[in-house]
Amino acid sequence: MTIRGLRESLEQIRSYVEVGATDKALDKITATLRSLDKERLLTTTGAAELLGIRSVNTLKSLLRLEQVPTVRRGNRTMIALGELEKVRRNERVRGLRASDAAHDATEELGVPGGLSPAQLEELEAARPGGLPWKA
C-alpha cells in the first residue's frame, strides 16, 4: 500500500467515525492492516523466527518446496508477510516445529561441555569388541 492509499484509507475511516458508522470503520481498519501486512517483507532469519523454525536453510528449502514467492534484495531473500501467513498453517511447518522442540528437549541430556579425554578413554575401554578400522 502506498502512502497515498494509506492516507485515503485513514480519511475514509475518519469520515466513518464522524458519522458514527463504527462497523464500517472497523472493517476498513482491518482491511487496511491486512493490506499493510501483506506487503511487509521479512528476511529469511526473521521469517524463520516468526515460524518457529531454527534453521534458515531449512526455511529456504521449505519455501522452494511449497513454491512460496520470494523477492531478492541484493544478496538477501525476502518473504512477504502475507505469504508467510499461508505457510504458517502448513503441515510441514508444524512438523519442523515439533522436531525443533524435540531437539531442544534433548539438549538437556548429556554433558554440557562434552566428555573429557579421560572419560572418552574410559568409554572406549568399556566398549565391547574393537573398532573396524583397527582390526
Summary of the structure (lengths in Angstrom):
residues: 135
radius of gyration: 25.6
end to end distance: 69.8
largest distance: 89.7
contacts: 304
relative contact order: 0.09
helix: 66%
strand: 9%
